[in-house]
């Protein structure tokens, strides 16, 4: 069992709501070493987020929300 620290990704959308990044219907986490690199290189102009927290390519699905900010939160 992997016990290394991990990050959750918090997504702030244009209306001020904060969502957790979800993949395959569950809250997704990143390896501790990857978190800051991922956030630092994330391009909000290329993506939107659905109300359930799934990140999608911009304009690929109706209901996509504008991403203002992504940040890290310690998992666990």
C-alpha positions, 0 to 999 in steps of 0.5 A: 500500500502506497503511503506517500503524501498526495495532493487533491486539486481544488478548482475555483470556477468563475462564480467563486465555487470550489470543486475537487478534481474528479476522475472516473467518478472519484476524487483524484489525487496527485503524487506529492512530487507531481503536484506543484509541477502540475499546478504550475503548468496547468493552462485554464485557457485550454480546459473547463470543469463540469459541475461534478469536478471532471476536467474537460477540453474547453468547449467539448461538452455543454455545461463546462465552467470557466476555471479561474484557479487550481490549487493543491490541498494535502490529501489525508 
